[in-house]
Each structure stands twice: as structure tokens, then as C-alpha cells.
Amino acid sequence: MRENLEAEERLRNVQEAKDDLENEFEVVRKRLENVDQQYRWENSIFNKICMQLKRFRVSPLQAFEEFDRNKDGKLSREEFIGALNMLNIIDLSQQEVDFLFASVDYD
């Protein structure tokens, strides 16, 4: 019984810490959006992508596997552009596509 109470208390503490971090993240995100136009734009594109994935009921992993045409575990620039088109995100200039690709291309 005592172990259960202690476990429940630890769980509550972890949940409170998680909630605090999420709230802090939201405050920082809103501050960034107010100050940094580029962050606001980039965030809106990623939100569009997330909304489309939810709309089609596709997980990010399922989407990636579909977009990775040559199955090499990476998205080439062409595959990335194809993914944007499949998600109906077509209102981007070439410069915006380049910037967005560079911002997610860590390898």
C-alpha cells in the first residue's frame, strides 16, 4: 500500500514537471513567434504538415516511408518537394522550399 502511494506521488510530481515544461515551451514559442518572422513562418509550415498528416490519419513514420521513394532512409530534395506536393503544401516559393529543406536536413 505504501509503495503504491509513493509511486502515485512520484507520478504526480513527474506529471507536474511535464506540465510546467510544456507551459514554459508554449511561452517561449509565443515569444519567438512575436519576435522572429522566420520562426513564425517555419512553424506555420510545420503545423500545416502536421494537420495534413492528421487529416489523412498517417503517422510521421508512415509518411516518411511513403515519401522515401528509393528507400535509402533519407529524403532527397526531390523527395522532399514531392512530399510537400503530396501534402498539398504548394504555395511556397523556390527560396522558401530551399530554406525549409535546409532547416530539416541535418545529415
C-alpha positions as CSV (number, residue, x, y, z in Angstrom):
1,M,0.0,0.0,0.0
2,R,2.7,2.4,1.0
3,E,4.6,1.6,-2.2
4,N,1.6,2.5,-4.3
5,L,1.2,5.8,-2.5
6,E,4.8,6.6,-3.1
7,A,4.6,5.6,-6.8
8,E,1.5,7.7,-7.2
9,E,3.2,10.7,-5.6
10,R,6.2,10.3,-7.9
11,L,3.9,10.1,-10.9
12,R,2.1,13.3,-9.8
13,N,5.4,15.0,-9.5
14,V,6.6,13.9,-12.9
15,Q,3.2,15.0,-14.4
16,E,3.5,18.4,-12.8
17,A,7.1,18.8,-14.1
18,K,5.9,17.8,-17.5
19,D,3.1,20.3,-17.4
20,D,5.4,23.0,-16.2
21,L,7.8,22.3,-19.1
22,E,5.0,22.3,-21.7
23,N,3.8,25.6,-20.4
24,E,7.3,27.1,-20.5
25,F,7.7,25.8,-24.0
26,E,4.5,27.4,-25.1
27,V,5.5,30.8,-23.6
28,V,8.9,30.6,-25.4
29,R,7.2,29.6,-28.6
30,K,4.8,32.5,-28.5
31,R,7.7,34.9,-27.7
32,L,9.6,33.6,-30.7
33,E,6.7,34.0,-33.0
34,N,6.2,37.6,-31.8
35,V,9.9,38.4,-32.4
36,D,11.1,36.2,-35.3
37,Q,9.2,36.3,-38.6
38,Q,11.2,33.4,-39.9
39,Y,10.3,31.2,-36.9
40,R,6.6,32.1,-37.3
41,W,6.7,31.2,-41.0
42,E,8.6,28.0,-40.4
43,N,6.3,27.0,-37.6
44,S,3.2,27.6,-39.7
45,I,4.5,25.3,-42.4
46,F,5.3,22.5,-39.9
47,N,1.8,23.0,-38.5
48,K,0.3,22.6,-42.0
49,I,2.3,19.4,-42.5
50,C,1.1,18.0,-39.1
51,M,-2.5,18.9,-39.9
52,Q,-2.4,17.2,-43.3
53,L,-0.9,14.1,-41.7
54,K,-3.6,14.0,-39.1
55,R,-6.2,14.6,-41.8
56,F,-5.0,11.6,-43.7
57,R,-4.6,9.6,-40.5
58,V,-0.9,8.9,-41.3
59,S,1.9,8.8,-38.8
60,P,5.1,10.7,-39.4
61,L,6.9,7.4,-39.9
62,Q,4.3,6.1,-42.4
63,A,4.6,9.4,-44.3
64,F,8.4,9.3,-44.3
65,E,8.3,5.7,-45.7
66,E,5.9,6.8,-48.4
67,F,8.0,9.9,-49.3
68,D,11.3,8.0,-49.3
69,R,10.9,6.6,-52.8
70,N,14.3,5.0,-53.1
71,K,14.1,3.5,-49.6
72,D,17.5,4.8,-48.6
73,G,16.3,6.2,-45.2
74,K,16.8,9.8,-46.3
75,L,14.7,12.3,-48.2
76,S,16.4,13.9,-51.1
77,R,15.5,17.4,-52.1
78,E,13.3,16.0,-54.9
79,E,11.6,13.6,-52.5
80,F,11.0,16.4,-50.1
81,I,9.4,18.5,-52.7
82,G,7.3,15.5,-53.7
83,A,6.2,15.1,-50.1
84,L,5.2,18.8,-49.9
85,N,3.2,18.4,-53.1
86,M,1.5,15.2,-51.8
87,L,0.6,17.1,-48.6
88,N,-0.9,19.8,-50.8
89,I,1.7,22.4,-49.5
90,I,2.2,24.1,-52.8
91,D,2.1,27.8,-52.0
92,L,5.9,28.0,-51.4
93,S,8.5,29.8,-53.5
94,Q,11.7,28.1,-54.5
95,Q,13.6,30.1,-51.9
96,E,11.1,29.0,-49.2
97,V,11.4,25.3,-50.2
98,D,15.2,25.6,-50.1
99,F,15.1,27.2,-46.7
100,L,12.7,24.7,-45.3
101,F,14.7,21.8,-46.7
102,A,17.9,23.2,-45.2
103,S,16.2,23.6,-41.8
104,V,15.2,19.9,-41.6
105,D,18.3,18.5,-43.4
106,Y,20.6,17.6,-40.6
107,D,22.6,14.9,-42.5
